[in-house]
Amino acid sequence: MSTDITCSDARLQIMDLVDQPTATFDREVLNGHLEHCEACRTTLAELWELQAMATRWRDAPVPQWTRRDAFFERRSWLPRLQIASAVASVVVLVLMLSQVQVSTKDGLSVSFGHGYVGRQELATQLRQLRDQQQANLSASIARLSNTQAANNQLVMNTLLTRSRDERRQDLSNLLTIFQDSQARQSRQTQDSLQYLVASQVQDRRDIKQLDHALRLVATKGTDL
Amino acid sequence: MFAPTTDNELIRRALDGSERAWLALIQRYEKRLYNYALRMSGNPDDAMDILQDCLMSVYRNLGSFRGEAKFSTWLFQIAAFRCTDYFRRRRREYVDDDTDTLPDPNAATMPDASLDTARDNQSISSLMQSLSPDQRQVIELKFFQHFTFDEIAGQLGISPNTAKTRLYAALEKMRRVSPVSLAAGVS
């Protein structure tokens, strides 16, 4: 009676062997098949090798990533701020309605809702304020006008003074030019007269020489 | 003195609104999940997307966890669904013969890893990427997450025998793609 199994069955048992080394199938039957079936022996060897190969894998580290951001939304402070703002508003409203007043020894006094003024009194205060404001405005305008007039006068005086000084300077310059011109003409006249006198002296000297020469010629002619 | 808090306790507190409990719970599993996703996708960026997608799904459905199974089983069941979605979205068909162009899964995440470790991870990742997504999931759940075939079947919604058949098909594929790897180890 043959106890051999097909390769297909043997492969399934080989897989079970890898899965659970203490598998409950008949190992002798499988071993008998493996003894004469090289293909199934190879399959078994390769499975063991595959198992050994897996142990050689070294786990790579996980790259950095922001786990919290990937799953959870960031908490915002805005809703809490809005709630705080609403609570503060309610508290202030209650204080005002209760007309609470807080004073310290230093003189600081904070009051909520106090100091109600009637319509008539408010109108009077407003009128007084308006009159006061009008008076202040008029006084300011008057002060401004006086200042403006004084400034205008100052500007006028400055302009006149400057104009007078400029005219005086012009006359002085003109006089200087005239005097220079007169001096120059006087010198030229003096030079001309001196030249004329010198010419006359020279002329007289020439006439005397000529006269002397004529007399000399006349004397020689008589001797001949 | 301070006994470690159980998953169920953290889940209960998280459901009560404790952010700290939820963060502690995900930090307990995120490395295992990330490496699962890294082996499945072969790409650190995609692995991070799958991890976050998976954890977000767990967060939304935490109330439906009844504690009948282990939390890790439930978690990896969701991870398997998310990976299936990922492969469906990417419409990335596995390639039979072009494993050299696969990105290095350690390039961005293990700069200080030793060369041997990096080479092992790269080889394993390349081998995984040569498989179809279905085969990859069975290998992952069987050899890296150490689930039984019954548990794998429950997670993937298939029969235990189908899971075994997928594993055998994966072996045949690996043998075709990289016979040296399985004969003498991946390194």
Interface residues (C-beta under 8 A of the other chain):
Chain A: R11 L12 M15 D16 V18 D19 Q20 T43 E46 L47 E49 L50 Q51 A52 M53 A54 R56 W57 R58 D59 A60 P61 V62 P63 W65 R67 R68 A70 F71 F72
Chain B: E19 W22 L23 I26 Q27 E30 K31 R32 Y34 N35 L38 R39 P44 M48 L51 Q52 L55 M56 Y59 P105 N106 A108 T109 M110 A113 T117 D120 N121 I124 L127 I139 K142 F143 F144 T148 F149 N161 K164 L167 Y168 L171 M174 R175 S181 L182 A183 G185 V186 S187
